[in-house]
Amino acid sequence: MPASYRFDRFELRPSERVLLVDGAPAALGSRAFDLLLCLVTQRDRVLSKGEVLEQVWPGQVVEENNLSVHVSALRKILGAGAITTVSGRGYRFTLDLLPETASEPAPPAADSLERPTIAVMPLSVLSDDPRIAFFAQGLVEDVTALLARVPGFILIAHASSFVFRGHQAPLQDVARQLGVRFVVQGSVRPKADALRVSLQLIEAASARILWSAQFDSQAGEAVDAQETIARGIISELEPELTRAEIAHIRRQRPENLGAWAHYHEAVGALAAKGWSADGMATARAELQRSTTLDPSFGLSHSHYALLTILASNIGMVPDTPDLRADVLASANSAITLDDGNSEVLGYAGCALCDLGHYKRGIDTLQHALELNPSNAQAHVAMGAALAMNRKLDEGIERMRYGMKISPRDRRLGFWGWLLGRFLLRAERVDEAMVEARLSCRADPRFHLPHVLQAATFERLGATSDAVTALSAARQRRSQMSLDEVTLTHGRRISERLAPLWERAG
C-alpha cells in the first residue's frame, strides 16, 4: 500500500490514519476513514453495499442507513461528486489520483532508538486570558523538567516541541520530525472558578491513547499551584509511561533487547510481581544482563546494588562476604560512572547505607537531593538512614515527605512497610498499623507488611488478628522463618510472635 493517496486538494495517509485537506487534518471519525480507504484502494470498480459493510464493519450486523450516513459525511468533506452512487449496485470513488511525488528522507524512526524518547507538546489554551496562557507555558516547562529526571527516557527539549505551538500538523508528522516514540499533549481551560488541565499520553506510531487524566487548580492561584499540578501529573504519568515502554519492549524479539530494555524489564518485574522473592530475583537478573551488555551503564549498577543488599537484608538471599563485596563494587562503579545523575546516586547512596557505610551513604544521598530535590527515593532512603542512626522522629518525617511527593510510586509497598517498622520502634503503634495496612494494599504480594500487622495486633492485645496476619505473611512466603522475622523486625518482635507461630502455620 502506498504511503499516501493524493487527489484534488486532499491527501490520505493510511499508516497515520489521517486525511489532510490543504495540509491540515480533517475531522474524520475512525469508521469514516476506513470507508474512505476502502473506496480509494478499490476505486477501479463499483463496490456493492454488502462488500463495503463486510470490509468496513467486519463481522458486525450494521444497518445500511449507517453506511449512508458515513457516505454523506465524506461527501461534505470531499465534495458531492467524489463518491458516486451507482443505482442498484453500490458506490465508487471517482476523483483522479495525483502522481506520487518524491519526499524527503524521513529521520530515523523512534523505534530504532534504544532509549525511548518523549515530547511534551505545547498545551492548547481554550481561553483569551493571557494569565492562563502564561500558566500553560510554565506548566509544560515544569512537566518537561520533571520528566527529564525519569530514568530510561530521553526528553525532547521544550524549545523543539514549542515550534509546533498552534500548528495543526498530524500527530504522527510531529512525532516523526521530533523522532519520538511517545507524545504528551492536552489543553488548559477555565471551569467555573478553577482551571482544568486535560492531558493524554499517546503512542505516536499507532496514535493510541495510553493514559488520560484531568487536574484542577483554583484560577486565582494558578501560578502558585503550577508546581503542585506538575508534580501531580508526573506522579500519574511516570508509571504509565514506564508501563507503555515495557509493553513496547515485550513486542520485540528477545535477541534485540539492549541495556535499557533489560533495565525496564527489571522495573517491570517489580511492578508485576511486587517485592516478592520472585520479583526481586527477576529484577536482579535483568539488571545483571543490562550491565553485561553495557558495563558503563551506571543506573543499572546502582539499582542492582540496592536490590541485592535489600534482598539480603530481608532474608531473600544469604548475607555473605562475597555478596557484600559485589554490592559495594556495584555501588562504587555506579558513582564513578555517573556521579551527576540523581537517580544513580539515590540508589547507590541507599545501598551504601544498607551496607552500614552510613557517612558515605548519607553524603551520596545528599548529593542526589542537591541535583534533584524531588527525588522521592533519595528522601525515603535519607529518612531511613537517619532513623537507623538514632534520629527516629526526623527520619520518619523525611520518609513521609518522600512518599508524599510520589503518591503513585511503585515502591510504596516497601517504603510503607519500612516506615511502619520505624513507627512501631518509636511506640507509635496506631500509626504503624495504618502504614502496614496501606503497604498491604500497595503491594498485596509482599509478605513483610503482614508481619508488621501481626506485630502491631499483638502489641494491642488482638491475638486472633495477629495470628491471621501472620498466617497471611506465611502464605506469601512459605519458607519464612522466625530467624527472618528477627532479621527484618528485631529480636523483641520475633520473641513476641514466637508463641503464635504454630497457630499461623
PEQUI-V65344 format. One record per residue. RES is the residue in one letter. SS is DSSP state (H for helix, E for strand, L for the rest). OMEGA is omega in degrees with one decimal (999 if undefined). D_FIRST is the distance of its C-alpha to the first C-alpha in Angstrom with 1 decimal. Layout:
<<RES SS OMEGA D_FIRST> <RES SS OMEGA D_FIRST>>
This chain:
<<M L 179.0 0.0> <P L 178.7 3.8> <A L 178.7 6.5> <S L 174.4 8.3> <Y E -179.9 9.5> <R E 176.9 13.2> <F E -177.6 15.9> <D L 179.4 19.6> <R L -175.2 20.4> <F E 171.8 17.4> <E E -179.6 14.2> <L E -178.3 11.7> <R E -175.3 10.1> <P L -175.4 8.3> <S L -179.8 9.3> <E L 179.6 12.7> <R L -179.4 13.0> <V E 172.2 14.9> <L E 179.0 15.7> <L E 174.6 17.7> <V E -174.2 20.6> <D L 176.3 22.2> <G L -179.5 20.8> <A E -178.1 22.1> <P E 177.5 20.4> <A L 176.3 21.3> <A L -172.9 23.1> <L L 179.2 20.6> <G L -176.6 21.1> <S H -178.0 18.7> <R H 177.1 19.1> <A H 177.4 18.8> <F H 179.1 15.5> <D H 179.3 14.2> <L H 179.9 15.9> <L H 180.0 14.5> <L H 177.6 10.8> <C H -178.1 12.0> <L H -177.7 13.8> <V H -176.1 11.3> <T H 179.5 8.6> <Q L -172.9 11.7> <R L -176.9 13.8> <D L 179.6 15.3> <R L 176.1 17.6> <V L 177.8 19.8> <L E 177.3 19.0> <S L 178.2 22.2> <K H 178.4 23.2> <G H 178.2 23.3> <E H -179.3 19.7> <V H 180.0 18.7> <L H -178.8 21.1> <E H -177.7 20.0> <Q H -175.9 16.3> <V H 177.8 17.1> <W L -173.7 20.4> <P L 175.5 20.1> <G L -177.8 23.6> <Q L 173.5 25.3> <V L -173.8 28.0> <V L 176.8 27.2> <E L 176.7 29.4> <E H 178.6 28.0> <N H 178.4 29.6> <N H 177.0 27.1> <L H 179.9 24.3> <S H 179.6 26.5> <V H -178.4 27.0> <H H 175.6 23.3> <V H 179.0 22.8> <S H 179.7 25.9> <A H 178.8 24.7> <L H 179.3 21.5> <R H 178.3 23.7> <K H 179.9 26.0> <I H -171.6 23.3> <L H -173.2 21.5> <G L -173.5 24.7> <A L -175.1 26.2> <G L -176.0 24.7> <A L -179.6 21.0> <I E -178.0 21.0> <T E 172.6 23.4> <T E 178.1 25.4> <V E -172.2 26.3> <S L 177.5 29.6> <G L -176.8 29.9> <R L -179.3 26.3> <G E -173.8 23.8> <Y E 174.4 21.3> <R E 176.2 19.1> <F E -169.7 17.1> <T L -179.7 19.1> <L L 178.8 18.3> <D L 176.6 17.1> <L E 177.3 14.1> <L L 178.8 15.3> <P L 179.0 14.5> <E L 178.1 12.5> <T L 179.9 15.3> <A L 178.8 16.1> <S L 179.5 16.2> <E L 177.9 18.8> <P L 179.9 18.4> <A L 175.4 17.8> <P L -178.6 20.8> <P L 178.7 20.9> <A L -179.8 19.2> <A H -177.8 21.8> <D H -179.3 21.2> <S H 179.4 22.4> <L L -179.8 25.7> <E L 178.0 28.4> <R L -179.1 30.0> <P E -178.2 28.0> <T E -177.9 28.0> <I E 177.0 28.6> <A E 172.7 29.3> <V E -174.9 31.6> <M L 174.9 30.6> <P L -179.9 33.3> <L L 173.1 34.3> <S E -179.7 34.2> <V E -176.4 37.8> <L L -178.8 38.5> <S L 176.0 42.0> <D L -177.6 43.9> <D L -178.3 46.3> <P H 179.0 46.2> <R H 179.3 47.6> <I H 176.4 44.5> <A H 178.4 42.3> <F H 178.6 44.5> <F H -177.9 44.3> <A H -179.7 40.4> <Q H 179.5 40.2> <G H -179.9 42.8> <L H 177.6 41.1> <V H 179.3 37.8> <E H -179.6 39.9> <D H -179.3 41.8> <V H 178.0 38.8> <T H -179.3 37.2> <A H -179.8 40.4> <L H 178.4 40.9> <L H -179.6 37.4> <A L -179.0 37.9> <R L 179.3 40.6> <V L -176.8 38.4> <P L 171.1 38.3> <G L -178.4 35.0> <F E 174.5 32.9> <I E 178.9 32.5> <L E 173.5 33.0> <I L -177.2 31.6> <A L -178.5 34.6> <H H -178.1 35.4> <A H 179.2 35.7> <S H -179.3 32.0> <S H -178.1 30.7> <F H 178.9 33.3> <V H -175.5 31.6> <F H 179.4 29.1> <R L 177.8 32.0> <G L 178.8 31.6> <H L 178.9 28.1> <Q L -179.3 25.4> <A L 178.0 22.4> <P L -177.8 19.7> <L H -178.4 20.8> <Q H 177.1 17.8> <D H 179.5 18.6> <V H -178.9 22.2> <A H -179.6 21.6> <R H -179.5 19.5> <Q H 179.5 22.3> <L H -178.8 25.0> <G L -175.8 23.4> <V L 176.7 24.2> <R L -177.6 23.2> <F E 178.6 25.3> <V E 171.5 26.4> <V E 177.7 29.5> <Q E -178.9 29.8> <G E -174.7 32.2> <S E 172.8 35.0> <V E 178.9 38.7> <R E 175.7 40.7> <P E 177.5 44.3> <K E -173.8 45.4> <A L -179.6 49.0> <D L -177.5 51.0> <A E 170.6 48.2> <L E 177.5 44.9> <R E 175.9 41.9> <V E 177.5 39.2> <S E -176.5 35.9> <L E 175.1 33.4> <Q E 168.9 30.1> <L E -172.7 28.6> <I E 171.3 24.8> <E E -168.5 22.4> <A L -173.4 20.2> <A L -176.6 16.9> <S L -174.5 16.9> <A L -178.3 19.2> <R E 177.9 21.4> <I E -177.7 25.1> <L E -176.4 27.2> <W E 173.6 30.6> <S E -178.7 32.3> <A E 177.2 36.0> <Q E -179.7 38.6> <F E -177.7 41.7> <D E 176.6 44.7> <S E 174.7 47.4> <Q E -173.7 50.4> <A H -177.4 49.8> <G H -178.1 53.2> <E H -170.1 52.5> <A H -176.1 48.9> <V H 179.6 49.5> <D H -176.8 51.9> <A H -173.8 49.4> <Q H -178.3 46.5> <E H 179.6 47.0> <T H 179.5 47.7> <I H 179.6 44.4> <A H 179.3 42.5> <R H 176.5 44.1> <G H 177.8 43.3> <I H -177.8 39.6> <I H -178.1 39.5> <S H 177.1 41.4> <E H -173.8 38.6> <L H -175.0 35.6> <E H 179.9 36.5> <P H 178.6 36.5> <E H 178.4 33.2> <L H 178.5 31.6> <T H 178.4 33.1> <R H 179.7 31.9> <A H -179.5 28.3> <E H 177.3 28.5> <I H 177.6 30.1> <A H 178.1 27.3> <H H -179.2 24.8> <I H -174.6 27.0> <R H 173.9 27.3> <R L -179.2 23.5> <Q L 174.5 23.9> <R L -176.6 25.5> <P H -177.2 29.3> <E H 179.9 29.6> <N H -176.2 27.4> <L L 178.3 29.7> <G L -176.1 31.7> <A H -179.8 35.0> <W H 179.4 33.7> <A H 178.1 31.7> <H H 176.4 34.9> <Y H 178.4 36.8> <H H 176.2 34.6> <E H 177.2 34.9> <A H 177.8 38.7> <V H -179.7 38.5> <G H 178.7 36.4> <A H 178.6 39.0> <L H 178.8 41.8> <A H -175.9 39.8> <A H -173.2 39.0> <K H 179.9 42.4> <G L -178.5 44.7> <W L 176.3 47.7> <S L 178.2 48.4> <A H 179.6 49.3> <D H 179.4 46.0> <G H -179.7 44.1> <M H -178.6 46.3> <A H 179.4 46.1> <T H -179.0 42.3> <A H -179.5 42.0> <R H 179.2 44.6> <A H 178.9 42.8> <E H 179.1 39.5> <L H 176.1 41.3> <Q H 176.3 43.0> <R H -179.1 39.7> <S H -177.8 38.6> <T H 174.6 41.7> <T H 178.5 41.5> <L H -178.2 38.1> <D L -177.8 39.4> <P L -179.0 43.2> <S L -176.0 43.1> <F L -174.6 41.4> <G H -176.4 44.3> <L H 178.5 42.8> <S H 176.3 42.3> <H H -175.8 45.8> <S H 179.9 47.4> <H H 176.8 45.6> <Y H 179.6 46.6> <A H -176.9 50.1> <L H -178.0 50.4> <L H -178.3 48.9> <T H -179.5 51.1> <I H 175.5 54.3> <L H 178.5 53.5> <A H 177.5 52.9> <S H -176.0 56.3> <N H 177.6 58.1> <I L 170.2 57.1> <G L -178.3 57.9> <M L 172.5 54.5> <V L -178.4 55.1> <P L 176.9 58.6> <D L -177.5 60.1> <T L 175.5 61.0> <P H -179.9 62.0> <D H 178.5 58.9> <L H -179.1 56.6> <R H 176.9 58.3> <A H 178.2 58.1> <D H 179.5 54.4> <V H -178.7 53.9> <L H 179.2 56.0> <A H 179.7 54.2> <S H 178.9 50.8> <A H 178.6 52.1> <N H 178.7 53.7> <S H -178.7 50.6> <A H -178.7 48.5> <I H 178.7 51.0> <T H -176.0 51.3> <L H -170.0 47.6> <D L -176.4 46.7> <D L 174.8 49.8> <G L -177.5 48.0> <N L -176.3 45.7> <S H -179.0 47.3> <E H 178.3 45.4> <V H -178.4 46.5> <L H 178.4 50.0> <G H 179.2 50.0> <Y H -177.2 49.2> <A H 179.0 51.4> <G H 178.1 54.3> <C H 178.4 54.2> <A H 178.8 54.2> <L H 177.6 57.2> <C H -179.8 59.0> <D H 172.9 58.4> <L H -176.6 59.8> <G L 178.2 62.9> <H L -168.5 62.4> <Y H -175.5 62.8> <K H -179.5 63.8> <R H 179.7 60.9> <G H -180.0 58.5> <I H 176.3 59.6> <D H 179.9 59.5> <T H 177.4 55.9> <L H 178.0 55.0> <Q H 177.1 56.7> <H H 178.1 54.7> <A H -178.1 51.5> <L H 173.4 52.6> <E H 178.4 53.6> <L H -178.1 50.0> <N L -178.8 48.5> <P L -179.7 51.0> <S L 177.8 48.4> <N L -174.6 47.9> <A H -178.9 48.9> <Q H 179.2 49.2> <A H 176.2 51.6> <H H -179.7 53.7> <V H 179.3 53.9> <A H 176.9 54.8> <M H 178.4 57.4> <G H 179.3 58.9> <A H 178.8 59.2> <A H 178.0 60.8> <L H 179.9 63.3> <A H 179.0 64.1> <M H -178.7 64.7> <N L 171.9 67.1> <R L 172.8 69.4> <K L -168.2 67.7> <L H -176.8 66.7> <D H 179.0 66.5> <E H 179.1 64.8> <G H 179.4 62.2> <I H -179.4 61.5> <E H 178.4 60.9> <R H 177.1 58.5> <M H 178.6 56.6> <R H -179.7 56.4> <Y H 179.7 55.1> <G H 179.3 52.3> <M H -179.6 51.2> <K H -175.6 51.5> <I L 175.8 49.1> <S L -170.2 46.4> <P L 178.4 46.7> <R L -173.5 43.4> <D L -179.9 43.9> <R L -176.8 43.0> <R L -175.6 46.4> <L H 178.3 48.5> <G H 179.4 49.6> <F H -178.5 51.2> <W H -178.9 52.5> <G H 176.8 54.1> <W H -178.4 55.9> <L H 177.4 57.2> <L H 179.0 58.4> <G H 178.2 60.1> <R H 178.0 61.9> <F H 177.2 63.3> <L H 178.4 64.3> <L H 177.0 66.2> <R H 179.1 67.9> <A L -178.9 69.0> <E L 174.7 70.4> <R L -167.6 67.9> <V H -178.6 67.3> <D H 178.4 65.9> <E H 178.1 63.3> <A H 178.8 62.5> <M H 179.0 61.9> <V H -178.9 59.4> <E H 178.4 57.4> <A H 179.5 57.5> <R H 179.3 56.1> <L H 179.8 53.4> <S H 176.9 52.5> <C H -179.5 52.4> <R H -177.9 49.9> <A H -179.2 47.7> <D L -175.5 47.5> <P L -177.4 48.7> <R L -174.5 48.4> <F L -172.0 50.7> <H L -172.2 54.3> <L H 175.5 56.4> <P H 177.7 56.2> <H H 173.5 57.8> <V H 178.1 60.6> <L H 176.1 61.1> <Q H 178.9 61.4> <A H -179.5 63.9> <A H -179.8 65.9> <T H 176.5 66.0> <F H 179.8 66.9> <E H 179.1 69.7> <R H -179.3 71.0> <L L 178.8 71.2> <G L -179.8 73.0> <A L -171.3 70.2> <T H -177.6 70.6> <S H 176.8 68.6> <D H 178.5 65.6> <A H 178.4 65.9> <V H 179.4 65.8> <T H -179.8 62.7> <A H 179.8 60.9> <L H 176.1 62.0> <S H 178.1 60.8> <A H 178.6 57.4> <A H -177.7 57.4> <R H 175.0 58.4> <Q H -178.6 55.7> <R H 176.0 53.1> <R L -172.7 54.7> <S L -177.2 56.8> <Q L -178.6 58.3> <M L 179.7 59.6> <S L 175.9 63.3> <L H 176.0 66.0> <D H 176.9 65.8> <E H 177.2 62.3> <V H 176.9 63.7> <T H -179.3 66.3> <L H -172.2 63.7> <T H -175.0 61.5> <H H 177.9 64.1> <G L -175.6 67.4> <R H -176.6 70.4> <R H 179.6 72.0> <I H 178.9 69.1> <S H -180.0 68.8> <E H -179.5 72.5> <R H 179.6 72.3> <L H -176.9 69.3> <A H 179.4 70.9> <P L -178.3 73.1> <L L -168.8 69.9> <W L -177.3 67.9> <E L -179.6 69.0> <R L -177.4 68.5> <A L -174.8 64.9> <G L 999 64.0>>
